[in-house]
Amino acid sequence: MVGRSAIVIAHRLYTVRELDRILVFAAGRIVEDGSHDRLLAIDDGHYRRLFERQPEQRRRKPPDPHNCATAVIR
């Protein structure tokens, strides 16, 4: 989706792994902001803790962005 923005709300973190920017909310506030790799690098980060609780997600491939509902919303 070059030149476009999409808002994705996800509980399964494999859904957002390929996004350019991920915002992590806690208690209604943004507590972390960055790419998947950057957020995983935060030792005691919210995103990392959530990701580690979903071990099956690490093995899954991210969805094809051309086959997602967001790709058809204009």
C-alpha positions as YAML, in Angstrom:
chain: A
units: angstrom
residues:
- id: 1
  name: MET
  ca: [0.00, 0.00, 0.00]
- id: 2
  name: VAL
  ca: [2.56, 2.54, -1.13]
- id: 3
  name: GLY
  ca: [1.50, 6.10, -0.44]
- id: 4
  name: ARG
  ca: [-1.34, 5.03, 1.83]
- id: 5
  name: SER
  ca: [-1.92, 4.54, 5.50]
- id: 6
  name: ALA
  ca: [-3.94, 1.83, 7.18]
- id: 7
  name: ILE
  ca: [-4.96, 1.32, 10.78]
- id: 8
  name: VAL
  ca: [-4.74, -2.30, 11.86]
- id: 9
  name: ILE
  ca: [-5.95, -3.45, 15.26]
- id: 10
  name: ALA
  ca: [-4.55, -6.87, 16.05]
- id: 11
  name: HIS
  ca: [-4.18, -9.33, 18.90]
- id: 12
  name: ARG
  ca: [-2.25, -11.83, 16.79]
- id: 13
  name: LEU
  ca: [1.05, -10.07, 16.39]
- id: 14
  name: TYR
  ca: [2.05, -11.94, 13.23]
- id: 15
  name: THR
  ca: [-0.58, -9.74, 11.58]
- id: 16
  name: VAL
  ca: [1.51, -6.59, 12.13]
- id: 17
  name: ARG
  ca: [5.07, -7.93, 11.79]
- id: 18
  name: GLU
  ca: [5.64, -6.44, 8.34]
- id: 19
  name: LEU
  ca: [4.18, -3.00, 9.03]
- id: 20
  name: ASP
  ca: [6.47, 0.04, 8.87]
- id: 21
  name: ARG
  ca: [5.23, 1.45, 12.15]
- id: 22
  name: ILE
  ca: [3.53, -0.21, 15.11]
- id: 23
  name: LEU
  ca: [1.96, 1.73, 17.98]
- id: 24
  name: VAL
  ca: [1.51, -0.11, 21.26]
- id: 25
  name: PHE
  ca: [-1.23, 1.16, 23.55]
- id: 26
  name: ALA
  ca: [-1.60, 0.54, 27.29]
- id: 27
  name: ALA
  ca: [-4.31, 2.14, 29.42]
- id: 28
  name: GLY
  ca: [-5.37, 4.30, 26.47]
- id: 29
  name: ARG
  ca: [-1.91, 5.76, 25.84]
- id: 30
  name: ILE
  ca: [0.81, 5.06, 23.30]
- id: 31
  name: VAL
  ca: [3.61, 3.41, 25.26]
- id: 32
  name: GLU
  ca: [5.80, 2.16, 22.39]
- id: 33
  name: ASP
  ca: [6.28, 3.08, 18.75]
- id: 34
  name: GLY
  ca: [8.46, 1.46, 16.12]
- id: 35
  name: SER
  ca: [8.96, -1.45, 13.75]
- id: 36
  name: HIS
  ca: [8.53, -5.08, 14.79]
- id: 37
  name: ASP
  ca: [12.31, -5.55, 15.13]
- id: 38
  name: ARG
  ca: [12.78, -2.31, 17.07]
- id: 39
  name: LEU
  ca: [9.98, -3.16, 19.50]
- id: 40
  name: LEU
  ca: [11.34, -6.68, 20.06]
- id: 41
  name: ALA
  ca: [14.71, -5.13, 20.97]
- id: 42
  name: ILE
  ca: [13.21, -3.40, 24.02]
- id: 43
  name: ASP
  ca: [14.16, -5.76, 26.87]
- id: 44
  name: ASP
  ca: [11.13, -5.15, 29.09]
- id: 45
  name: GLY
  ca: [8.80, -3.78, 26.43]
- id: 46
  name: HIS
  ca: [5.06, -4.33, 26.22]
- id: 47
  name: TYR
  ca: [5.26, -5.57, 22.61]
- id: 48
  name: ARG
  ca: [8.05, -8.01, 23.39]
- id: 49
  name: ARG
  ca: [6.17, -9.44, 26.38]
- id: 50
  name: LEU
  ca: [3.04, -9.90, 24.26]
- id: 51
  name: PHE
  ca: [5.05, -11.48, 21.45]
- id: 52
  name: GLU
  ca: [6.73, -13.91, 23.84]
- id: 53
  name: ARG
  ca: [3.31, -15.00, 25.12]
- id: 54
  name: GLN
  ca: [2.39, -16.00, 21.58]
- id: 55
  name: PRO
  ca: [5.13, -18.50, 20.70]
- id: 56
  name: GLU
  ca: [3.08, -20.02, 17.87]
- id: 57
  name: GLN
  ca: [3.04, -16.60, 16.21]
- id: 58
  name: ARG
  ca: [6.82, -16.64, 15.72]
- id: 59
  name: ARG
  ca: [6.54, -19.57, 13.34]
- id: 60
  name: ARG
  ca: [3.73, -18.14, 11.22]
- id: 61
  name: LYS
  ca: [4.41, -16.20, 8.09]
- id: 62
  name: PRO
  ca: [2.89, -12.72, 7.98]
- id: 63
  name: PRO
  ca: [-0.22, -12.44, 5.79]
- id: 64
  name: ASP
  ca: [0.14, -11.32, 2.20]
- id: 65
  name: PRO
  ca: [-0.63, -7.57, 2.29]
- id: 66
  name: HIS
  ca: [-2.24, -7.85, -1.14]
- id: 67
  name: ASN
  ca: [-4.71, -10.40, 0.18]
- id: 68
  name: CYS
  ca: [-5.83, -8.49, 3.30]
- id: 69
  name: ALA
  ca: [-9.09, -6.64, 3.78]
- id: 70
  name: THR
  ca: [-7.14, -3.40, 4.16]
- id: 71
  name: ALA
  ca: [-5.88, -3.77, 0.61]
- id: 72
  name: VAL
  ca: [-9.40, -3.49, -0.75]
- id: 73
  name: ILE
  ca: [-10.54, -0.58, 1.40]
- id: 74
  name: ARG
  ca: [-10.09, 2.66, -0.49]
...
